[in-house]
Amino acid sequence: MTIAQLNKKIENIVEQKILEFLGDPDAGLDLKQSFVTELKKRMKNKQKLTPMSVVMRKYGVS
């Protein structure tokens, strides 16, 4: 096993244990129908994405 593989394995184990300890705060909650409808609409609409560099330039972030 390489160092990278070992690091990934440790990362996965730590993440799993944190989730077991803290739990998922959204577990068991239902999505509102309006949210599901909007999500489906957005998934069908293949809108053009704006590159990060354009957004950063627009808002003066360097």
N, C-alpha and C positions, 0 to 999 in steps of 0.2 A: 504494500500500500504506500502510495506516495504521500508526501507532506500535504499536498493540496487535497488529496482524497481524504486524509485523516482530518484536516481542518473542516472540510465540508461535512463529514460524518459527525464531528463534534458540534458543529453549528446546528445541524438538524436535530440532534439529541437535546441540545440546550433549548432550542425553539419549542420542541415537543413538550419538554418538562415545564417550561413557562406557561404554555397553553393549558397543560393539565392543572397547574397550580392556580392560575388566574381565571381560567375558563374563558369562554367566548361571551362577552356581554350582550351580543346580539342573538345568541342561540335561542331558538324557540319563538322569536318575534316574527310576525308576518309582515310582508311588504304591502303597502297601500296599493290598491288597484290603480290609482292614478299614476303612481310611480312606475308600476309594471308597464302600463300603457305607454307612458312617455319614453321609457327605456326601449321598448320594442320599436317605437317610431324612430328614435334616434339611431338604432341599429340598422334600420332599413335605409335611412337617409345617409348616403355616403358623402358627407360634406368634406370639403377640402380642409386639411389641417394646416395651421400656420407654423412654420419652422420656429424653433426657440430663438434663433438669432434675430429673426424679424421682430418677435415680441420684445426681446431685450432692447433692441435698437429703438422700437416705438416708445418704450417707457424709460429710456435713458439709463438702462442698467448695463454696466460693463463688466 
